[in-house]
Amino acid sequence: MVSHEFRTPLAIIQSSAEILDDYQGQLEKAERKDHLQSIRKNTRRMAALMEETLLIGSFDAGKMEFKPTLLELRTFVRRLVDEVLPATNRRCPIEFLLAEMPTMVQADGRLLRHIFTNLLHNAVKYSDAGRVVQFEIVCPGADIVCSIRDRGIGIPEADREWLFNAFHRGRNVGDRPGTGLGLVIVKRCVDLHDGEIKVESKLSEGTVVTVRLPI
């Protein structure tokens, strides 16, 4: 699966590079820009694939540990949203709702980054362009509860029991790129944080992923 996912962006990068090399004098400025953007986009895609693969290796080797620090959650999450929007070409707006909570929380920022980034990328990827993705965080008691809701393609019932299995992908994903590692990474990060994750979905109506983490 990973090898296959690497072939596609590599082929696109090679094709664009060859066109720029062979025909750069004949290409319009907009055409050259399109090819350069394609190279950048697919380079980022390969880097993300490599990071996912290395993360799974780190989990399997027992090298990922829970290292909590004091974290200003509101600022941390807003920065993450600001990173995800351009990384997904602003395909979907992200509506961020944060309830009143302590200014500082005890959490592992590295694990939170993997959890929220993967879930937001999934919500955008499996939604039609322009559909709002809702990201809400509330703080009931000693936990934070984070919900990411999309109105995308949903998850077929037959695939739900395999959600946290490496390399498994839903039968309705079509040509959307992916390795089936994102939710595996999320689940392992949540487990290290001693938290819980729940996924609710309706086919063609959307998905809600709720993560509860002690703080």
Phi and psi in degrees as GROMACS dihedral restraints (atoms count N, CA, C in turn):
[ dihedral_restraints ]
;  ai    aj    ak    al  type     phi  dphi    fc
    3     4     5     6     1   -64.7    20    10
    4     5     6     7     1   -42.9    20    10
    6     7     8     9     1   -59.3    20    10
    7     8     9    10     1   -42.9    20    10
    9    10    11    12     1   -62.9    20    10
   10    11    12    13     1   -42.0    20    10
   12    13    14    15     1   -67.5    20    10
   13    14    15    16     1   -26.2    20    10
   15    16    17    18     1   -76.2    20    10
   16    17    18    19     1   -32.6    20    10
   18    19    20    21     1   -61.8    20    10
   19    20    21    22     1   -42.1    20    10
   21    22    23    24     1   -63.6    20    10
   22    23    24    25     1   -54.3    20    10
   24    25    26    27     1   -64.1    20    10
   25    26    27    28     1   -33.3    20    10
   27    28    29    30     1   -62.8    20    10
   28    29    30    31     1   -41.7    20    10
   30    31    32    33     1   -64.6    20    10
   31    32    33    34     1   -40.1    20    10
   33    34    35    36     1   -66.3    20    10
   34    35    36    37     1   -43.8    20    10
   36    37    38    39     1   -60.7    20    10
   37    38    39    40     1   -46.4    20    10
   39    40    41    42     1   -62.3    20    10
   40    41    42    43     1   -44.0    20    10
   42    43    44    45     1   -61.9    20    10
   43    44    45    46     1   -47.2    20    10
   45    46    47    48     1   -64.2    20    10
   46    47    48    49     1   -41.1    20    10
   48    49    50    51     1   -62.9    20    10
   49    50    51    52     1   -41.7    20    10
   51    52    53    54     1   -66.4    20    10
   52    53    54    55     1   -40.2    20    10
   54    55    56    57     1   -63.7    20    10
   55    56    57    58     1   -44.0    20    10
   57    58    59    60     1   -62.7    20    10
   58    59    60    61     1   -38.4    20    10
   60    61    62    63     1   -71.3    20    10
   61    62    63    64     1   -41.9    20    10
   63    64    65    66     1   -84.3    20    10
   64    65    66    67     1   -30.0    20    10
   66    67    68    69     1  -127.5    20    10
   67    68    69    70     1    17.0    20    10
   69    70    71    72     1   -58.6    20    10
   70    71    72    73     1   -31.8    20    10
   72    73    74    75     1   -72.1    20    10
   73    74    75    76     1   -18.9    20    10
   75    76    77    78     1  -102.5    20    10
   76    77    78    79     1    -9.5    20    10
   78    79    80    81     1   -85.7    20    10
   79    80    81    82     1   142.0    20    10
   81    82    83    84     1   -68.6    20    10
   82    83    84    85     1   158.4    20    10
   84    85    86    87     1   -56.6    20    10
   85    86    87    88     1   -41.8    20    10
   87    88    89    90     1   -64.8    20    10
   88    89    90    91     1   -36.3    20    10
   90    91    92    93     1   -68.3    20    10
   91    92    93    94     1   -42.2    20    10
   93    94    95    96     1   -61.5    20    10
   94    95    96    97     1   -41.2    20    10
   96    97    98    99     1   -62.7    20    10
   97    98    99   100     1   -40.9    20    10
   99   100   101   102     1   -60.6    20    10
  100   101   102   103     1   -42.8    20    10
  102   103   104   105     1   -68.1    20    10
  103   104   105   106     1   -39.3    20    10
  105   106   107   108     1   -65.4    20    10
  106   107   108   109     1   -40.5    20    10
  108   109   110   111     1   -64.2    20    10
  109   110   111   112     1   -37.1    20    10
  111   112   113   114     1   -63.7    20    10
  112   113   114   115     1   -41.6    20    10
  114   115   116   117     1   -62.8    20    10
  115   116   117   118     1   -45.8    20    10
  117   118   119   120     1   -62.4    20    10
  118   119   120   121     1   -45.8    20    10
  120   121   122   123     1   -60.2    20    10
  121   122   123   124     1   -45.5    20    10
  123   124   125   126     1   -77.2    20    10
  124   125   126   127     1   -24.3    20    10
  126   127   128   129     1   -66.1    20    10
  127   128   129   130     1   -42.7    20    10
  129   130   131   132     1   -62.7    20    10
  130   131   132   133     1   -39.2    20    10
  132   133   134   135     1   -62.3    20    10
  133   134   135   136     1   -42.2    20    10
  135   136   137   138     1   -66.7    20    10
  136   137   138   139     1   -39.4    20    10
  138   139   140   141     1   -62.5    20    10
  139   140   141   142     1   -40.9    20    10
  141   142   143   144     1   -65.0    20    10
  142   143   144   145     1   -40.6    20    10
  144   145   146   147     1   -62.0    20    10
  145   146   147   148     1   -43.0    20    10
  147   148   149   150     1   -63.6    20    10
  148   149   150   151     1   -41.7    20    10
  150   151   152   153     1   -62.8    20    10
  151   152   153   154     1   -42.6    20    10
  153   154   155   156     1   -60.2    20    10
  154   155   156   157     1   -45.4    20    10
  156   157   158   159     1   -64.1    20    10
  157   158   159   160     1   -43.0    20    10
  159   160   161   162     1   -66.1    20    10
  160   161   162   163     1   -36.5    20    10
  162   163   164   165     1   -62.9    20    10
  163   164   165   166     1   -45.2    20    10
  165   166   167   168     1   -59.6    20    10
  166   167   168   169     1   -40.9    20    10
  168   169   170   171     1   -61.9    20    10
  169   170   171   172     1   -39.6    20    10
  171   172   173   174     1   -65.8    20    10
  172   173   174   175     1   -41.5    20    10
  174   175   176   177     1   -62.0    20    10
  175   176   177   178     1   -46.9    20    10
  177   178   179   180     1   -64.1    20    10
  178   179   180   181     1   -30.6    20    10
  180   181   182   183     1   -87.1    20    10
  181   182   183   184     1    -0.2    20    10
  183   184   185   186     1    71.7    20    10
  184   185   186   187     1    24.8    20    10
  186   187   188   189     1   -94.0    20    10
  187   188   189   190     1    -7.6    20    10
  189   190   191   192     1   -93.6    20    10
  190   191   192   193     1   126.2    20    10
  192   193   194   195     1  -126.2    20    10
  193   194   195   196     1   158.3    20    10
  195   196   197   198     1   -85.0    20    10
  196   197   198   199     1   115.0    20    10
  198   199   200   201     1  -127.7    20    10
  199   200   201   202     1    83.8    20    10
  201   202   203   204     1   -74.2    20    10
  202   203   204   205     1   147.5    20    10
  204   205   206   207     1  -140.4    20    10
  205   206   207   208     1   169.7    20    10
  207   208   209   210     1   -73.3    20    10
  208   209   210   211     1   129.3    20    10
  210   211   212   213     1  -132.4    20    10
  211   212   213   214     1   133.1    20    10
  213   214   215   216     1   -85.8    20    10
  214   215   216   217     1    96.7    20    10
  216   217   218   219     1   -63.1    20    10
  217   218   219   220     1   -43.3    20    10
  219   220   221   222     1   -58.3    20    10
  220   221   222   223     1   -49.9    20    10
  222   223   224   225     1   -64.8    20    10
  223   224   225   226     1   -41.9    20    10
  225   226   227   228     1   -58.5    20    10
  226   227   228   229     1   -47.4    20    10
  228   229   230   231     1   -72.8    20    10
  229   230   231   232     1   -38.5    20    10
  231   232   233   234     1   -60.2    20    10
  232   233   234   235     1   -39.5    20    10
  234   235   236   237     1   -64.5    20    10
  235   236   237   238     1   -40.2    20    10
  237   238   239   240     1   -61.0    20    10
  238   239   240   241     1   -45.7    20    10
  240   241   242   243     1   -60.7    20    10
  241   242   243   244     1   -41.6    20    10
  243   244   245   246     1   -64.7    20    10
  244   245   246   247     1   -26.8    20    10
  246   247   248   249     1   -80.2    20    10
  247   248   249   250     1   -38.1    20    10
  249   250   251   252     1   -69.7    20    10
  250   251   252   253     1   -37.2    20    10
  252   253   254   255     1   -56.5    20    10
  253   254   255   256     1   -56.1    20    10
  255   256   257   258     1   -68.3    20    10
  256   257   258   259     1   -30.7    20    10
  258   259   260   261     1   -65.1    20    10
  259   260   261   262     1   -25.8    20    10
  261   262   263   264     1  -104.2    20    10
  262   263   264   265     1    17.5    20    10
  264   265   266   267     1    56.5    20    10
  265   266   267   268     1    30.3    20    10
  267   268   269   270     1    50.8    20    10
  268   269   270   271     1    37.2    20    10
  270   271   272   273     1   -60.2    20    10
  271   272   273   274     1   -39.9    20    10
  273   274   275   276     1  -132.6    20    10
  274   275   276   277     1   138.1    20    10
  276   277   278   279     1   -69.1    20    10
  277   278   279   280     1   146.1    20    10
  279   280   281   282     1  -113.4    20    10
  280   281   282   283     1   117.7    20    10
  282   283   284   285     1   -94.4    20    10
  283   284   285   286     1   111.8    20    10
  285   286   287   288     1  -103.2    20    10
  286   287   288   289     1   123.8    20    10
  288   289   290   291     1  -123.7    20    10
  289   290   291   292     1   122.1    20    10
  291   292   293   294     1  -126.1    20    10
  292   293   294   295     1   118.1    20    10
  294   295   296   297     1   -74.1    20    10
  295   296   297   298     1   170.0    20    10
  297   298   299   300     1   -63.8    20    10
  298   299   300   301     1   134.9    20    10
  300   301   302   303     1  -159.8    20    10
  301   302   303   304     1   170.5    20    10
  303   304   305   306     1   -56.0    20    10
  304   305   306   307     1   144.7    20    10
  306   307   308   309     1   -59.1    20    10
  307   308   309   310     1   -43.5    20    10
  309   310   311   312     1  -113.9    20    10
  310   311   312   313     1   140.1    20    10
  312   313   314   315     1  -126.6    20    10
  313   314   315   316     1   158.0    20    10
  315   316   317   318     1   -94.3    20    10
  316   317   318   319     1   110.7    20    10
  318   319   320   321     1  -156.5    20    10
  319   320   321   322     1   164.6    20    10
  321   322   323   324     1   -97.9    20    10
  322   323   324   325     1   105.4    20    10
  324   325   326   327     1   -60.5    20    10
  325   326   327   328     1   -34.2    20    10
  327   328   329   330     1   -64.9    20    10
  328   329   330   331     1   -44.2    20    10
  330   331   332   333     1   -67.3    20    10
  331   332   333   334     1   -42.1    20    10
  333   334   335   336     1   -60.3    20    10
  334   335   336   337     1   -39.7    20    10
  336   337   338   339     1   -59.7    20    10
  337   338   339   340     1   -45.6    20    10
  339   340   341   342     1   -63.8    20    10
  340   341   342   343     1   -41.8    20    10
  342   343   344   345     1   -62.5    20    10
  343   344   345   346     1   -57.4    20    10
  345   346   347   348     1   -68.7    20    10
  346   347   348   349     1   -40.7    20    10
  348   349   350   351     1   -63.6    20    10
  349   350   351   352     1   -46.2    20    10
  351   352   353   354     1   -63.3    20    10
  352   353   354   355     1   -43.2    20    10
  354   355   356   357     1   -67.5    20    10
  355   356   357   358     1   -39.8    20    10
  357   358   359   360     1   -67.7    20    10
  358   359   360   361     1   -42.9    20    10
  360   361   362   363     1   -60.1    20    10
  361   362   363   364     1   -43.1    20    10
  363   364   365   366     1   -62.0    20    10
  364   365   366   367     1   -45.3    20    10
  366   367   368   369     1   -59.7    20    10
  367   368   369   370     1   -40.7    20    10
  369   370   371   372     1   -71.5    20    10
  370   371   372   373     1   -45.1    20    10
  372   373   374   375     1   -58.9    20    10
  373   374   375   376     1   -39.4    20    10
  375   376   377   378     1   -98.1    20    10
  376   377   378   379     1    17.4    20    10
  378   379   380   381     1  -113.2    20    10
  379   380   381   382     1   154.7    20    10
  381   382   383   384     1   -70.1    20    10
  382   383   384   385     1   149.1    20    10
  384   385   386   387     1   -55.7    20    10
  385   386   387   388     1   135.2    20    10
  387   388   389   390     1    92.6    20    10
  388   389   390   391     1   -13.5    20    10
  390   391   392   393     1   -76.8    20    10
  391   392   393   394     1   136.4    20    10
  393   394   395   396     1   -73.4    20    10
  394   395   396   397     1   135.1    20    10
  396   397   398   399     1  -104.5    20    10
  397   398   399   400     1   127.2    20    10
  399   400   401   402     1  -100.8    20    10
  400   401   402   403     1   131.3    20    10
  402   403   404   405     1  -126.5    20    10
  403   404   405   406     1   109.3    20    10
  405   406   407   408     1  -122.6    20    10
  406   407   408   409     1   138.4    20    10
  408   409   410   411     1  -128.3    20    10
  409   410   411   412     1   126.2    20    10
  411   412   413   414     1  -124.2    20    10
  412   413   414   415     1   165.6    20    10
  414   415   416   417     1  -133.0    20    10
  415   416   417   418     1    80.1    20    10
  417   418   419   420     1   -85.7    20    10
  418   419   420   421     1   105.8    20    10
  420   421   422   423     1    74.1    20    10
  421   422   423   424     1  -129.8    20    10
  423   424   425   426     1   -93.7    20    10
  424   425   426   427     1    10.2    20    10
  426   427   428   429     1  -120.2    20    10
  427   428   429   430     1   158.8    20    10
  429   430   431   432     1  -110.2    20    10
  430   431   432   433     1   139.4    20    10
  432   433   434   435     1  -118.2    20    10
  433   434   435   436     1   119.6    20    10
  435   436   437   438     1  -113.8    20    10
  436   437   438   439     1   126.5    20    10
  438   439   440   441     1  -122.9    20    10
  439   440   441   442     1   131.4    20    10
  441   442   443   444     1  -120.5    20    10
  442   443   444   445     1   117.6    20    10
  444   445   446   447     1  -117.9    20    10
  445   446   447   448     1   129.4    20    10
  447   448   449   450     1  -122.5    20    10
  448   449   450   451     1   167.0    20    10
  450   451   452   453     1  -120.5    20    10
  451   452   453   454     1    51.1    20    10
  453   454   455   456     1   -98.4    20    10
  454   455   456   457     1  -145.7    20    10
  456   457   458   459     1   -76.4    20    10
  457   458   459   460     1   -17.6    20    10
  459   460   461   462     1    75.8    20    10
  460   461   462   463     1   175.1    20    10
  462   463   464   465     1  -117.6    20    10
  463   464   465   466     1   122.9    20    10
  465   466   467   468     1   -56.9    20    10
  466   467   468   469     1   143.5    20    10
  468   469   470   471     1   -57.0    20    10
  469   470   471   472     1   -38.0    20    10
  471   472   473   474     1   -65.8    20    10
  472   473   474   475     1   -20.2    20    10
  474   475   476   477     1   -93.9    20    10
  475   476   477   478     1   -10.6    20    10
  477   478   479   480     1   -68.5    20    10
  478   479   480   481     1   -32.0    20    10
  480   481   482   483     1   -72.1    20    10
  481   482   483   484     1   -13.2    20    10
  483   484   485   486     1  -105.2    20    10
  484   485   486   487     1    10.7    20    10
  486   487   488   489     1   -55.1    20    10
  487   488   489   490     1   -37.2    20    10
  489   490   491   492     1  -103.8    20    10
  490   491   492   493     1    22.6    20    10
  492   493   494   495     1   -97.6    20    10
  493   494   495   496     1   132.0    20    10
  495   496   497   498     1   -59.1    20    10
  496   497   498   499     1   136.8    20    10
  498   499   500   501     1    73.6    20    10
  499   500   501   502     1     0.8    20    10
  501   502   503   504     1   -84.2    20    10
  502   503   504   505     1   133.5    20    10
  504   505   506   507     1  -128.9    20    10
  505   506   507   508     1   148.4    20    10
  507   508   509   510     1   -61.9    20    10
  508   509   510   511     1   148.3    20    10
  510   511   512   513     1   -71.9    20    10
  511   512   513   514     1   -10.2    20    10
  513   514   515   516     1  -105.7    20    10
  514   515   516   517     1    14.9    20    10
  516   517   518   519     1   -75.5    20    10
  517   518   519   520     1   -16.5    20    10
  519   520   521   522     1    64.1    20    10
  520   521   522   523     1  -135.0    20    10
  522   523   524   525     1   -95.6    20    10
  523   524   525   526     1    14.8    20    10
  525   526   527   528     1   -66.8    20    10
  526   527   528   529     1   131.0    20    10
  528   529   530   531     1   -70.5    20    10
  529   530   531   532     1   155.1    20    10
  531   532   533   534     1   160.4    20    10
  532   533   534   535     1   161.6    20    10
  534   535   536   537     1  -113.1    20    10
  535   536   537   538     1   -11.6    20    10
  537   538   539   540     1    79.9    20    10
  538   539   540   541     1    21.1    20    10
  540   541   542   543     1  -104.2    20    10
  541   542   543   544     1   -17.9    20    10
  543   544   545   546     1   -57.4    20    10
  544   545   546   547     1   -51.0    20    10
  546   547   548   549     1   -70.8    20    10
  547   548   549   550     1   -28.2    20    10
  549   550   551   552     1   -63.4    20    10
  550   551   552   553     1   -44.4    20    10
  552   553   554   555     1   -63.1    20    10
  553   554   555   556     1   -43.8    20    10
  555   556   557   558     1   -58.7    20    10
  556   557   558   559     1   -48.0    20    10
  558   559   560   561     1   -61.2    20    10
  559   560   561   562     1   -41.6    20    10
  561   562   563   564     1   -70.5    20    10
  562   563   564   565     1   -35.4    20    10
  564   565   566   567     1   -66.9    20    10
  565   566   567   568     1   -40.8    20    10
  567   568   569   570     1   -63.7    20    10
  568   569   570   571     1   -42.5    20    10
  570   571   572   573     1   -62.3    20    10
  571   572   573   574     1   -42.1    20    10
  573   574   575   576     1   -63.8    20    10
  574   575   576   577     1   -30.4    20    10
  576   577   578   579     1   -83.8    20    10
  577   578   579   580     1     3.3    20    10
  579   580   581   582     1    58.8    20    10
  580   581   582   583     1    39.3    20    10
  582   583   584   585     1  -110.7    20    10
  583   584   585   586     1  -168.6    20    10
  585   586   587   588     1  -134.1    20    10
  586   587   588   589     1   148.5    20    10
  588   589   590   591     1  -130.6    20    10
  589   590   591   592     1   139.4    20    10
  591   592   593   594     1  -134.2    20    10
  592   593   594   595     1   137.4    20    10
  594   595   596   597     1  -121.2    20    10
  595   596   597   598     1   124.8    20    10
  597   598   599   600     1  -121.1    20    10
  598   599   600   601     1   135.4    20    10
  600   601   602   603     1  -151.9    20    10
  601   602   603   604     1   147.8    20    10
  603   604   605   606     1  -128.2    20    10
  604   605   606   607     1   130.3    20    10
  606   607   608   609     1   -57.3    20    10
  607   608   609   610     1   130.7    20    10
  609   610   611   612     1    69.1    20    10
  610   611   612   613     1     2.5    20    10
  612   613   614   615     1  -115.7    20    10
  613   614   615   616     1   -25.5    20    10
  615   616   617   618     1   131.0    20    10
  616   617   618   619     1  -179.7    20    10
  618   619   620   621     1  -138.3    20    10
  619   620   621   622     1   143.6    20    10
  621   622   623   624     1  -123.3    20    10
  622   623   624   625     1   123.5    20    10
  624   625   626   627     1  -111.1    20    10
  625   626   627   628     1   123.6    20    10
  627   628   629   630     1  -115.4    20    10
  628   629   630   631     1   126.6    20    10
  630   631   632   633     1  -118.6    20    10
  631   632   633   634     1   126.3    20    10
  633   634   635   636     1  -111.2    20    10
  634   635   636   637     1   124.3    20    10
  636   637   638   639     1  -128.9    20    10
  637   638   639   640     1   133.4    20    10
  639   640   641   642     1   -71.1    20    10
  640   641   642   643     1   142.5    20    10
